[in-house]
Amino acid sequence: MIGVELSLMFRRRRVWLCWVLLCMLAIGAVGLFSSTLTDSPLAAALGVLAVVVTSAALLPLEAADAIERYLPTTHRLAWIDLHRDPIAWSAVREGAAVQLAYVAVAFGAAWANFATKDITG
């Protein structure tokens, strides 16, 4: 019985770790895109910070209800659902979809912007 519980605990921990890594990858992708827009590393970091702070500031506002599901910080606490028994997968799935969309769009935009730069001269 203890082996089964430990196995379940380790699986949940792996899923939790993947969730945290996915959320950080989304923010990192926004940072990579931001870094292709400027020559200053500080400006790129401040751009990411501005996205995160603005997203968090829009969450409690009723006027932002239409875009709330698509903000990068909306689903940051969905990992708590991984500790429920049974796991509430709906918020985790929706959050993962939003984070993956941010990764795909930001990496794609960064790639497109970087491909137009002249780095040989």
N, CA, C and O atoms as a GROMACS GRO file, in nm:
protein
  484
    1MET      N    1   0.082  -0.120   0.000
    1MET     CA    2   0.000   0.000   0.000
    1MET      C    3   0.087   0.126   0.000
    1MET      O    4   0.053   0.223  -0.067
    2ILE      N    5   0.196   0.126   0.072
    2ILE     CA    6   0.281   0.244   0.079
    2ILE      C    7   0.347   0.268  -0.057
    2ILE      O    8   0.362   0.383  -0.099
    3GLY      N    9   0.386   0.161  -0.127
    3GLY     CA   10   0.447   0.176  -0.258
    3GLY      C   11   0.354   0.240  -0.358
    3GLY      O   12   0.397   0.319  -0.442
    4VAL      N   13   0.227   0.209  -0.350
    4VAL     CA   14   0.130   0.269  -0.441
    4VAL      C   15   0.116   0.418  -0.412
    4VAL      O   16   0.110   0.499  -0.504
    5GLU      N   17   0.110   0.455  -0.286
    5GLU     CA   18   0.097   0.595  -0.249
    5GLU      C   19   0.222   0.675  -0.288
    5GLU      O   20   0.212   0.789  -0.334
    6LEU      N   21   0.339   0.614  -0.269
    6LEU     CA   22   0.462   0.684  -0.309
    6LEU      C   23   0.468   0.702  -0.459
    6LEU      O   24   0.512   0.806  -0.508
    7SER      N   25   0.424   0.599  -0.532
    7SER     CA   26   0.424   0.608  -0.677
    7SER      C   27   0.332   0.721  -0.724
    7SER      O   28   0.368   0.799  -0.812
    8LEU      N   29   0.215   0.730  -0.664
    8LEU     CA   30   0.122   0.837  -0.698
    8LEU      C   31   0.181   0.973  -0.661
    8LEU      O   32   0.167   1.070  -0.736
    9MET      N   33   0.247   0.980  -0.546
    9MET     CA   34   0.307   1.106  -0.504
    9MET      C   35   0.417   1.149  -0.601
    9MET      O   36   0.426   1.267  -0.636
   10PHE      N   37   0.501   1.054  -0.645
   10PHE     CA   38   0.608   1.089  -0.738
   10PHE      C   39   0.554   1.128  -0.876
   10PHE      O   40   0.611   1.216  -0.941
   11ARG      N   41   0.446   1.065  -0.920
   11ARG     CA   42   0.384   1.104  -1.046
   11ARG      C   43   0.330   1.245  -1.038
   11ARG      O   44   0.348   1.325  -1.130
   12ARG      N   45   0.263   1.276  -0.928
   12ARG     CA   46   0.211   1.411  -0.909
   12ARG      C   47   0.324   1.513  -0.902
   12ARG      O   48   0.311   1.624  -0.953
   13ARG      N   49   0.432   1.475  -0.841
   13ARG     CA   50   0.546   1.567  -0.832
   13ARG      C   51   0.607   1.591  -0.969
   13ARG      O   52   0.649   1.703  -0.999
   14ARG      N   53   0.612   1.488  -1.052
   14ARG     CA   54   0.664   1.505  -1.188
   14ARG      C   55   0.573   1.596  -1.270
   14ARG      O   56   0.621   1.683  -1.344
   15VAL      N   57   0.442   1.576  -1.257
   15VAL     CA   58   0.348   1.661  -1.329
   15VAL      C   59   0.360   1.804  -1.278
   15VAL      O   60   0.355   1.898  -1.358
   16TRP      N   61   0.374   1.823  -1.149
   16TRP     CA   62   0.392   1.956  -1.092
   16TRP      C   63   0.519   2.022  -1.148
   16TRP      O   64   0.517   2.139  -1.185
   17LEU      N   65   0.628   1.946  -1.153
   17LEU     CA   66   0.753   2.001  -1.206
   17LEU      C   67   0.738   2.039  -1.353
   17LEU      O   68   0.788   2.144  -1.395
   18CYS      N   69   0.670   1.957  -1.430
   18CYS     CA   70   0.646   1.990  -1.571
   18CYS      C   71   0.561   2.116  -1.583
   18CYS      O   72   0.582   2.198  -1.672
   19TRP      N   73   0.464   2.132  -1.492
   19TRP     CA   74   0.380   2.252  -1.493
   19TRP      C   75   0.462   2.377  -1.467
   19TRP      O   76   0.449   2.478  -1.537
   20VAL      N   77   0.546   2.371  -1.367
   20VAL     CA   78   0.631   2.486  -1.333
   20VAL      C   79   0.725   2.518  -1.448
   20VAL      O   80   0.744   2.635  -1.483
   21LEU      N   81   0.784   2.416  -1.507
   21LEU     CA   82   0.875   2.438  -1.620
   21LEU      C   83   0.802   2.498  -1.740
   21LEU      O   84   0.857   2.583  -1.809
   22LEU      N   85   0.679   2.454  -1.765
   22LEU     CA   86   0.602   2.510  -1.875
   22LEU      C   87   0.569   2.657  -1.852
   22LEU      O   88   0.578   2.738  -1.944
   23CYS      N   89   0.532   2.691  -1.730
   23CYS     CA   90   0.503   2.832  -1.699
   23CYS      C   91   0.628   2.918  -1.714
   23CYS      O   92   0.621   3.030  -1.766
   24MET      N   93   0.741   2.868  -1.669
   24MET     CA   94   0.866   2.943  -1.683
   24MET      C   95   0.910   2.950  -1.829
   24MET      O   96   0.968   3.051  -1.871
   25LEU      N   97   0.884   2.846  -1.907
   25LEU     CA   98   0.918   2.847  -2.048
   25LEU      C   99   0.836   2.952  -2.122
   25LEU      O  100   0.888   3.019  -2.212
   26ALA      N  101   0.710   2.969  -2.085
   26ALA     CA  102   0.627   3.071  -2.149
   26ALA      C  103   0.681   3.211  -2.120
   26ALA      O  104   0.689   3.294  -2.210
   27ILE      N  105   0.718   3.236  -1.996
   27ILE     CA  106   0.775   3.367  -1.962
   27ILE      C  107   0.912   3.384  -2.029
   27ILE      O  108   0.946   3.493  -2.075
   28GLY      N  109   0.989   3.277  -2.036
   28GLY     CA  110   1.118   3.282  -2.105
   28GLY      C  111   1.103   3.309  -2.253
   28GLY      O  112   1.184   3.380  -2.312
   29ALA      N  113   0.999   3.253  -2.314
   29ALA     CA  114   0.974   3.278  -2.457
   29ALA      C  115   0.939   3.424  -2.481
   29ALA      O  116   0.984   3.484  -2.579
   30VAL      N  117   0.860   3.481  -2.392
   30VAL     CA  118   0.829   3.624  -2.403
   30VAL      C  119   0.957   3.705  -2.386
   30VAL      O  120   0.977   3.805  -2.455
   31GLY      N  121   1.044   3.662  -2.296
   31GLY     CA  122   1.172   3.729  -2.277
   31GLY      C  123   1.262   3.719  -2.400
   31GLY      O  124   1.330   3.816  -2.435
   32LEU      N  125   1.262   3.604  -2.464
   32LEU     CA  126   1.342   3.588  -2.585
   32LEU      C  127   1.291   3.679  -2.696
   32LEU      O  128   1.370   3.743  -2.766
   33PHE      N  129   1.159   3.686  -2.711
   33PHE     CA  130   1.103   3.777  -2.811
   33PHE      C  131   1.137   3.922  -2.777
   33PHE      O  132   1.172   4.000  -2.864
   34SER      N  133   1.125   3.955  -2.650
   34SER     CA  134   1.158   4.091  -2.607
   34SER      C  135   1.304   4.123  -2.636
   34SER      O  136   1.337   4.237  -2.670
   35SER      N  137   1.391   4.025  -2.621
   35SER     CA  138   1.533   4.050  -2.644
   35SER      C  139   1.565   4.069  -2.792
   35SER      O  140   1.668   4.129  -2.825
   36THR      N  141   1.479   4.020  -2.881
   36THR     CA  142   1.503   4.043  -3.024
   36THR      C  143   1.457   4.182  -3.068
   36THR      O  144   1.491   4.227  -3.177
   37LEU      N  145   1.381   4.249  -2.983
   37LEU     CA  146   1.330   4.382  -3.017
   37LEU      C  147   1.424   4.494  -2.976
   37LEU      O  148   1.412   4.606  -3.025
   38THR      N  149   1.518   4.464  -2.887
   38THR     CA  150   1.605   4.568  -2.834
   38THR      C  151   1.748   4.519  -2.828
   38THR      O  152   1.774   4.399  -2.831
   39ASP      N  153   1.840   4.612  -2.818
   39ASP     CA  154   1.981   4.577  -2.803
   39ASP      C  155   2.024   4.576  -2.657
   39ASP      O  156   2.135   4.534  -2.625
   40SER      N  157   1.937   4.622  -2.569
   40SER     CA  158   1.971   4.632  -2.428
   40SER      C  159   1.914   4.514  -2.350
   40SER      O  160   1.793   4.490  -2.354
   41PRO      N  161   1.998   4.440  -2.279
   41PRO     CA  162   1.947   4.329  -2.197
   41PRO      C  163   1.853   4.376  -2.087
   41PRO      O  164   1.757   4.307  -2.052
   42LEU      N  165   1.881   4.494  -2.032
   42LEU     CA  166   1.795   4.548  -1.927
   42LEU      C  167   1.656   4.578  -1.981
   42LEU      O  168   1.556   4.553  -1.913
   43ALA      N  169   1.648   4.632  -2.101
   43ALA     CA  170   1.518   4.661  -2.162
   43ALA      C  171   1.441   4.532  -2.188
   43ALA      O  172   1.319   4.530  -2.172
   44ALA      N  173   1.509   4.426  -2.228
   44ALA     CA  174   1.442   4.298  -2.250
   44ALA      C  175   1.386   4.242  -2.119
   44ALA      O  176   1.273   4.194  -2.115
   45ALA      N  177   1.465   4.249  -2.014
   45ALA     CA  178   1.418   4.201  -1.883
   45ALA      C  179   1.302   4.285  -1.831
   45ALA      O  180   1.206   4.232  -1.774
   46LEU      N  181   1.310   4.415  -1.850
   46LEU     CA  182   1.201   4.502  -1.807
   46LEU      C  183   1.076   4.480  -1.890
   46LEU      O  184   0.964   4.498  -1.841
   47GLY      N  185   1.093   4.442  -2.015
   47GLY     CA  186   0.978   4.409  -2.099
   47GLY      C  187   0.903   4.288  -2.047
   47GLY      O  188   0.780   4.286  -2.043
   48VAL      N  189   0.977   4.186  -2.006
   48VAL     CA  190   0.914   4.067  -1.947
   48VAL      C  191   0.847   4.102  -1.815
   48VAL      O  192   0.735   4.059  -1.788
   49LEU      N  193   0.914   4.180  -1.735
   49LEU     CA  194   0.856   4.222  -1.608
   49LEU      C  195   0.728   4.303  -1.631
   49LEU      O  196   0.632   4.288  -1.556
   50ALA      N  197   0.727   4.386  -1.732
   50ALA     CA  198   0.607   4.465  -1.764
   50ALA      C  199   0.491   4.375  -1.805
   50ALA      O  200   0.377   4.400  -1.768
   51VAL      N  201   0.520   4.271  -1.882
   51VAL     CA  202   0.414   4.176  -1.923
   51VAL      C  203   0.356   4.106  -1.802
   51VAL      O  204   0.234   4.094  -1.789
   52VAL      N  205   0.441   4.058  -1.713
   52VAL     CA  206   0.395   3.985  -1.595
   52VAL      C  207   0.317   4.076  -1.501
   52VAL      O  208   0.210   4.037  -1.452
   53VAL      N  209   0.368   4.194  -1.474
   53VAL     CA  210   0.301   4.286  -1.382
   53VAL      C  211   0.168   4.334  -1.440
   53VAL      O  212   0.068   4.342  -1.369
   54THR      N  213   0.167   4.366  -1.568
   54THR     CA  214   0.043   4.411  -1.631
   54THR      C  215  -0.061   4.300  -1.631
   54THR      O  216  -0.179   4.324  -1.604
   55SER      N  217  -0.018   4.179  -1.659
   55SER     CA  218  -0.110   4.066  -1.657
   55SER      C  219  -0.168   4.043  -1.518
   55SER      O  220  -0.288   4.019  -1.503
   56ALA      N  221  -0.083   4.051  -1.417
   56ALA     CA  222  -0.131   4.033  -1.280
   56ALA      C  223  -0.221   4.148  -1.236
   56ALA      O  224  -0.315   4.126  -1.159
   57ALA      N  225  -0.194   4.268  -1.284
   57ALA     CA  226  -0.277   4.383  -1.246
   57ALA      C  227  -0.413   4.380  -1.315
   57ALA      O  228  -0.510   4.433  -1.261
   58LEU      N  229  -0.422   4.319  -1.432
   58LEU     CA  230  -0.550   4.311  -1.502
   58LEU      C  231  -0.643   4.204  -1.446
   58LEU      O  232  -0.764   4.211  -1.467
   59LEU      N  233  -0.589   4.106  -1.377
   59LEU     CA  234  -0.672   3.995  -1.327
   59LEU      C  235  -0.789   4.039  -1.240
   59LEU      O  236  -0.900   3.990  -1.262
   60PRO      N  237  -0.772   4.126  -1.142
   60PRO     CA  238  -0.888   4.160  -1.057
   60PRO      C  239  -0.986   4.258  -1.120
   60PRO      O  240  -1.092   4.284  -1.062
   61LEU      N  241  -0.957   4.313  -1.236
   61LEU     CA  242  -1.044   4.412  -1.297
   61LEU      C  243  -1.156   4.345  -1.376
   61LEU      O  244  -1.132   4.255  -1.456
   62GLU      N  245  -1.279   4.390  -1.352
   62GLU     CA  246  -1.393   4.334  -1.426
   62GLU      C  247  -1.389   4.371  -1.573
   62GLU      O  248  -1.440   4.296  -1.656
   63ALA      N  249  -1.330   4.483  -1.605
   63ALA     CA  250  -1.322   4.526  -1.745
   63ALA      C  251  -1.235   4.432  -1.828
   63ALA      O  252  -1.247   4.430  -1.951
   64ALA      N  253  -1.149   4.356  -1.764
   64ALA     CA  254  -1.060   4.265  -1.836
   64ALA      C  255  -1.112   4.122  -1.840
   64ALA      O  256  -1.037   4.030  -1.874
   65ASP      N  257  -1.240   4.101  -1.807
   65ASP     CA  258  -1.294   3.966  -1.805
   65ASP      C  259  -1.288   3.898  -1.943
   65ASP      O  260  -1.273   3.776  -1.951
   66ALA      N  261  -1.299   3.976  -2.048
   66ALA     CA  262  -1.297   3.919  -2.183
   66ALA      C  263  -1.162   3.857  -2.218
   66ALA      O  264  -1.156   3.760  -2.294
   67ILE      N  265  -1.054   3.911  -2.165
   67ILE     CA  266  -0.921   3.860  -2.198
   67ILE      C  267  -0.856   3.785  -2.082
   67ILE      O  268  -0.742   3.741  -2.093
   68GLU      N  269  -0.926   3.770  -1.973
   68GLU     CA  270  -0.866   3.710  -1.854
   68GLU      C  271  -0.813   3.569  -1.879
   68GLU      O  272  -0.706   3.533  -1.829
   69ARG      N  273  -0.885   3.489  -1.956
   69ARG     CA  274  -0.842   3.351  -1.981
   69ARG      C  275  -0.711   3.344  -2.057
   69ARG      O  276  -0.641   3.242  -2.052
   70TYR      N  277  -0.676   3.451  -2.128
   70TYR     CA  278  -0.559   3.448  -2.215
   70TYR      C  279  -0.438   3.520  -2.156
   70TYR      O  280  -0.334   3.528  -2.221
   71LEU      N  281  -0.449   3.571  -2.036
   71LEU     CA  282  -0.337   3.637  -1.971
   71LEU      C  283  -0.239   3.532  -1.919
   71LEU      O  284  -0.283   3.426  -1.872
   72PRO      N  285  -0.110   3.558  -1.924
   72PRO     CA  286  -0.013   3.455  -1.884
   72PRO      C  287  -0.015   3.423  -1.735
   72PRO      O  288   0.029   3.314  -1.696
   73THR      N  289  -0.063   3.513  -1.651
   73THR     CA  290  -0.061   3.485  -1.507
   73THR      C  291  -0.194   3.430  -1.455
   73THR      O  292  -0.206   3.403  -1.336
   74THR      N  293  -0.293   3.414  -1.541
   74THR     CA  294  -0.423   3.366  -1.496
   74THR      C  295  -0.415   3.225  -1.438
   74THR      O  296  -0.475   3.196  -1.335
   75HIS      N  297  -0.341   3.140  -1.504
   75HIS     CA  298  -0.339   2.997  -1.467
   75HIS      C  299  -0.217   2.959  -1.385
   75HIS      O  300  -0.186   2.840  -1.371
   76ARG      N  301  -0.148   3.057  -1.330
   76ARG     CA  302  -0.025   3.024  -1.257
   76ARG      C  303  -0.050   2.943  -1.130
   76ARG      O  304   0.040   2.875  -1.082
   77LEU      N  305  -0.170   2.949  -1.076
   77LEU     CA  306  -0.200   2.873  -0.954
   77LEU      C  307  -0.276   2.743  -0.982
   77LEU      O  308  -0.329   2.682  -0.890
   78ALA      N  309  -0.282   2.702  -1.107
   78ALA     CA  310  -0.351   2.577  -1.141
   78ALA      C  311  -0.278   2.455  -1.086
   78ALA      O  312  -0.336   2.347  -1.077
   79TRP      N  313  -0.152   2.471  -1.049
   79TRP     CA  314  -0.078   2.358  -0.993
   79TRP      C  315  -0.138   2.311  -0.861
   79TRP      O  316  -0.116   2.197  -0.820
   80ILE      N  317  -0.214   2.397  -0.796
   80ILE     CA  318  -0.277   2.357  -0.670
   80ILE      C  319  -0.377   2.244  -0.694
   80ILE      O  320  -0.396   2.157  -0.608
   81ASP      N  321  -0.440   2.244  -0.812
   81ASP     CA  322  -0.534   2.138  -0.846
   81ASP      C  323  -0.467   2.003  -0.858
   81ASP      O  324  -0.534   1.900  -0.852
   82LEU      N  325  -0.338   2.000  -0.876
   82LEU     CA  326  -0.265   1.872  -0.883
   82LEU      C  327  -0.259   1.803  -0.748
   82LEU      O  328  -0.230   1.684  -0.741
   83HIS      N  329  -0.285   1.876  -0.640
   83HIS     CA  330  -0.279   1.818  -0.506
   83HIS      C  331  -0.416   1.776  -0.455
   83HIS      O  332  -0.428   1.730  -0.342
   84ARG      N  333  -0.519   1.791  -0.537
   84ARG     CA  334  -0.653   1.749  -0.498
   84ARG      C  335  -0.669   1.601  -0.528
   84ARG      O  336  -0.598   1.544  -0.611
   85ASP      N  337  -0.762   1.540  -0.459
   85ASP     CA  338  -0.789   1.399  -0.485
   85ASP      C  339  -0.938   1.382  -0.509
   85ASP      O  340  -1.015   1.389  -0.413
   86PRO      N  341  -0.983   1.360  -0.629
   86PRO     CA  342  -0.909   1.342  -0.754
   86PRO      C  343  -0.861   1.476  -0.810
   86PRO      O  344  -0.911   1.582  -0.774
   87ILE      N  345  -0.765   1.466  -0.898
   87ILE     CA  346  -0.706   1.586  -0.957
   87ILE      C  347  -0.809   1.656  -1.045
   87ILE      O  348  -0.875   1.592  -1.126
   88ALA      N  349  -0.821   1.785  -1.029
   88ALA     CA  350  -0.910   1.866  -1.114
   88ALA      C  351  -0.832   1.907  -1.238
   88ALA      O  352  -0.762   2.008  -1.238
   89TRP      N  353  -0.844   1.829  -1.344
   89TRP     CA  354  -0.762   1.847  -1.462
   89TRP      C  355  -0.806   1.962  -1.551
   89TRP      O  356  -0.728   2.007  -1.635
   90SER      N  357  -0.928   2.012  -1.536
   90SER     CA  358  -0.978   2.112  -1.631
   90SER      C  359  -0.895   2.241  -1.627
   90SER      O  360  -0.857   2.293  -1.732
   91ALA      N  361  -0.865   2.291  -1.509
   91ALA     CA  362  -0.785   2.414  -1.499
   91ALA      C  363  -0.641   2.389  -1.544
   91ALA      O  364  -0.578   2.477  -1.603
   92VAL      N  365  -0.590   2.271  -1.516
   92VAL     CA  366  -0.453   2.238  -1.556
   92VAL      C  367  -0.443   2.230  -1.708
   92VAL      O  368  -0.348   2.282  -1.767
   93ARG      N  369  -0.542   2.166  -1.772
   93ARG     CA  370  -0.541   2.155  -1.918
   93ARG      C  371  -0.554   2.292  -1.984
   93ARG      O  372  -0.481   2.324  -2.078
   94GLU      N  373  -0.646   2.373  -1.934
   94GLU     CA  374  -0.665   2.506  -1.992
   94GLU      C  375  -0.540   2.592  -1.973
   94GLU      O  376  -0.498   2.662  -2.065
   95GLY      N  377  -0.481   2.585  -1.856
   95GLY     CA  378  -0.358   2.660  -1.830
   95GLY      C  379  -0.243   2.613  -1.918
   95GLY      O  380  -0.166   2.695  -1.968
   96ALA      N  381  -0.231   2.482  -1.936
   96ALA     CA  382  -0.125   2.430  -2.022
   96ALA      C  383  -0.145   2.474  -2.166
   96ALA      O  384  -0.048   2.506  -2.235
   97ALA      N  385  -0.269   2.478  -2.212
   97ALA     CA  386  -0.296   2.523  -2.349
   97ALA      C  387  -0.257   2.670  -2.367
   97ALA      O  388  -0.197   2.707  -2.468
   98VAL      N  389  -0.291   2.752  -2.269
   98VAL     CA  390  -0.256   2.895  -2.277
   98VAL      C  391  -0.104   2.912  -2.274
   98VAL      O  392  -0.049   2.991  -2.350
   99GLN      N  393  -0.037   2.839  -2.184
   99GLN     CA  394   0.109   2.852  -2.174
   99GLN      C  395   0.176   2.803  -2.302
   99GLN      O  396   0.272   2.865  -2.348
  100LEU      N  397   0.127   2.693  -2.359
  100LEU     CA  398   0.185   2.643  -2.484
  100LEU      C  399   0.162   2.741  -2.599
  100LEU      O  400   0.247   2.756  -2.686
  101ALA      N  401   0.048   2.808  -2.598
  101ALA     CA  402   0.022   2.910  -2.700
  101ALA      C  403   0.121   3.025  -2.686
  101ALA      O  404   0.173   3.074  -2.786
  102TYR      N  405   0.147   3.068  -2.563
  102TYR     CA  406   0.246   3.174  -2.543
  102TYR      C  407   0.383   3.130  -2.589
  102TYR      O  408   0.456   3.208  -2.650
  103VAL      N  409   0.420   3.005  -2.561
  103VAL     CA  410   0.550   2.954  -2.604
  103VAL      C  411   0.558   2.954  -2.756
  103VAL      O  412   0.657   3.002  -2.813
  104ALA      N  413   0.457   2.902  -2.823
  104ALA     CA  414   0.459   2.892  -2.968
  104ALA      C  415   0.461   3.030  -3.034
  104ALA      O  416   0.540   3.054  -3.126
  105VAL      N  417   0.375   3.119  -2.989
  105VAL     CA  418   0.368   3.251  -3.051
  105VAL      C  419   0.495   3.332  -3.023
  105VAL      O  420   0.550   3.394  -3.114
  106ALA      N  421   0.541   3.331  -2.899
  106ALA     CA  422   0.659   3.412  -2.865
  106ALA      C  423   0.785   3.357  -2.930
  106ALA      O  424   0.866   3.435  -2.981
  107PHE      N  425   0.804   3.224  -2.930
  107PHE     CA  426   0.921   3.167  -2.999
  107PHE      C  427   0.912   3.191  -3.149
  107PHE      O  428   1.013   3.221  -3.213
  108GLY      N  429   0.792   3.178  -3.206
  108GLY     CA  430   0.776   3.204  -3.349
  108GLY      C  431   0.806   3.348  -3.384
  108GLY      O  432   0.873   3.376  -3.483
  109ALA      N  433   0.755   3.441  -3.302
  109ALA     CA  434   0.780   3.584  -3.327
  109ALA      C  435   0.928   3.616  -3.308
  109ALA      O  436   0.985   3.695  -3.383
  110ALA      N  437   0.990   3.555  -3.208
  110ALA     CA  438   1.133   3.578  -3.186
  110ALA      C  439   1.214   3.524  -3.303
  110ALA      O  440   1.308   3.590  -3.349
  111TRP      N  441   1.179   3.407  -3.351
  111TRP     CA  442   1.249   3.348  -3.465
  111TRP      C  443   1.233   3.436  -3.589
  111TRP      O  444   1.330   3.463  -3.660
  112ALA      N  445   1.110   3.482  -3.614
  112ALA     CA  446   1.084   3.566  -3.731
  112ALA      C  447   1.160   3.698  -3.721
  112ALA      O  448   1.215   3.746  -3.820
  113ASN      N  449   1.161   3.756  -3.604
  113ASN     CA  450   1.231   3.883  -3.586
  113ASN      C  451   1.383   3.864  -3.593
  113ASN      O  452   1.453   3.947  -3.651
  114PHE      N  453   1.432   3.757  -3.536
  114PHE     CA  454   1.576   3.732  -3.537
  114PHE      C  455   1.624   3.698  -3.678
  114PHE      O  456   1.738   3.730  -3.714
  115ALA      N  457   1.540   3.633  -3.757
  115ALA     CA  458   1.578   3.595  -3.892
  115ALA      C  459   1.596   3.717  -3.982
  115ALA      O  460   1.666   3.710  -4.083
  116THR      N  461   1.536   3.829  -3.947
  116THR     CA  462   1.549   3.949  -4.029
  116THR      C  463   1.668   4.036  -3.987
  116THR      O  464   1.698   4.135  -4.053
  117LYS      N  465   1.735   4.000  -3.879
  117LYS     CA  466   1.849   4.079  -3.830
  117LYS      C  467   1.975   4.044  -3.908
  117LYS      O  468   1.994   3.930  -3.951
  118ASP      N  469   2.060   4.141  -3.924
  118ASP     CA  470   2.189   4.121  -3.987
  118ASP      C  471   2.292   4.100  -3.875
  118ASP      O  472   2.340   4.195  -3.814
  119ILE      N  473   2.324   3.972  -3.850
  119ILE     CA  474   2.417   3.943  -3.741
  119ILE      C  475   2.559   3.919  -3.791
  119ILE      O  476   2.650   3.895  -3.711
  120THR      N  477   2.579   3.926  -3.921
  120THR     CA  478   2.714   3.902  -3.975
  120THR      C  479   2.798   4.028  -3.982
  120THR      O  480   2.920   4.020  -3.992
  121GLY      N  481   2.732   4.144  -3.978
  121GLY     CA  482   2.808   4.267  -3.997
  121GLY      C  483   2.827   4.348  -3.877
  121GLY      O  484   2.890   4.454  -3.884
   0.00000   0.00000   0.00000
